[in-house]
């Protein structure tokens, strides 16, 4: 699994003109899965994201009161752009594989005490972000 993590001042996600997830200071996390991923990878990725010391003062979500996480599923994190102009999506897990893994990732964050908001898996989403820093990291397990 992989996650694109962005430190933010605020972030939100809309589906059909309705806000379905919104946070203040914290992390916007786009998460994607590939065919071979399992729940153990989702849990390890959640641990890494939760403990990542990229908030102000070298804090993590685990150590920063009030910091939240907005999780948005993102199969395009597994795009292969090495050839031509059209990305290949073959490395991205199909929805029936990826959705339970994204759910396991969210659940693992919540079990660690994180305040988590989410988008809607597979929906056409509009994501808004005020990136803080800017800080953007790719995290993989």
HELIX and SHEET records of a PDB file:
HELIX    1   1 UNK A   39  UNK A   51  1                                  13    
HELIX    2   2 UNK A   56  UNK A   58  5                                   3    
HELIX    3   3 UNK A   75  UNK A   78  5                                   4    
HELIX    4   4 UNK A   95  UNK A  111  1                                  17    
SHEET    1   A 5 UNK A  18  UNK A  23  0                                        
SHEET    2   A 5 UNK A   2  UNK A  15 -1                                        
SHEET    3   A 5 UNK A  26  UNK A  32 -1                                        
SHEET    4   A 5 UNK A  68  UNK A  73  1                                        
SHEET    5   A 5 UNK A 115  UNK A 118  1                                        
SHEET    1   B 3 UNK A  18  UNK A  23  0                                        
SHEET    2   B 3 UNK A   2  UNK A  15 -1                                        
SHEET    3   B 3 UNK A 125  UNK A 140 -1                                        
END                                                                             
